[in-house]
Amino acid sequence: QVELAESGGGLVRAGGSLELSCAAYTMTFSNYLMGWYRQAPGNQREVVARITPGGSTDYADSVKGRFTISRDHAKNMVYLQMNSLKPEDTAVYYCYAYAMVTREEYWGQGTQVTVPS
């Protein structure tokens, strides 16, 4: 059973930085596309950033130039470095795994990020 565990959320002032981490368990990490999604109150869940097993990345337009996704295959970890945070970045952030072969999807429990206005 694949398990994803996020950490690193919290409250940070506008303009500040935060790094989210996601530990992936019970999976062949190199077989998965990994990503971060977020959901603000009253909004649909939206993609923030994704990274392929080979390291190719893509970002939502709203976070380009501010957020960086990375992965560590040795540790089965995915990271999201968030800089220049804005109040509109406030949301629950979810770690996401997509199996490239079986097309199964997995989600973490989420971690809250709050940027007061």
N, C-alpha and C positions, 0 to 999 in steps of 0.2 A: 504494500500500500504506500503510494507516494505521499509524502508529507512535506509541506512548505511552512517554514516558521519565520515570520518577519520580526524585526526588532529595529529600534533606533528612532521611532517616532517621538513626538513631543511638541512642546510649545516653543516657538522661536520668533523673535521680532522681525518685522519686515526688513529685508536687506540682508538677513542672516543666512546661515548655512546649516544643513543637516544632512547626515548620511544614513540611509536605510540599508539594512542588510536582510538577506533572505537565505536561510539554510535549507538545503534540499536533501531529503532523506529517502532511502529505499528507491533509488532510481539510477539508471545509467545516464549520468549528467550530460554526457556528450551527445546523447540522442534527443535532447530537448532544446527547443527554442524557449528562452526565458524572457519574462517581461514584468513590467510594473504597470498597474492600472490604478485609477483612483475614482472615488465616488464622493461627491459633495452632497450635502442634504438637499433633497428635492431634484437632484440631477441623476442622469444615467451614468453607469460606470463607463469610463473612457480610458483609452490607452494613453499611457504617458511615454513609455519607451520600451523597446524590445531589442534583444540581442540574439543572434543565431549562434549555433555551436562554434562556428568559425570566427565569430567576433564581429560580424557586420551588425550595424545598429541603425535604428530609425527612431525618430522622436515626434511627438506631437508638436505642432507649430508653436503652441503656447509656451513650451519649455525649451525649445532649441536655443543653444548658447548659454543656458543656465544649468541644465541638468545633464549628468553623464551617467550612463549605465555601463557596468562592467561585470565580468564574471571570472571566477577563479575555479578552474577545473580540478585543481588538486584538492581544494577544500569543499567543492560542491556548494559554492556560495555565489550569490548575485548581489550587486550593490547598486544603489542609486544615490549619487552625490548631487545634492540640491543646493545651488547657490543663488544669491540674489532673490531670496524667497519673497513672494507677494501674498497679500491676504487672499487672493483668488486661488492660491495653491492649497488652501485649507481643504482637507478631505481625509477620508480613510484611504490609505494606500495598500494595495493588494499585490502580493507576489503571484506570478502566473507561470505555469509550465505547460508547454505544448509538445506532445510526443510526435516527432517528425514522421515516424513510420505508422504508428497505430492511430494517430490523430486524437488521442485522448487529451483531455485538459484537466488541469488541477489548479486549485486556488488556495492561497493561505488564508488565515483568519483576518488579516488586515491590521494595520497600525495607524493610529490617528496622528495627523500632522496639523497643527494649528498655527496660523500666522495672523495675529490680531491686527486689525486695521487702526 
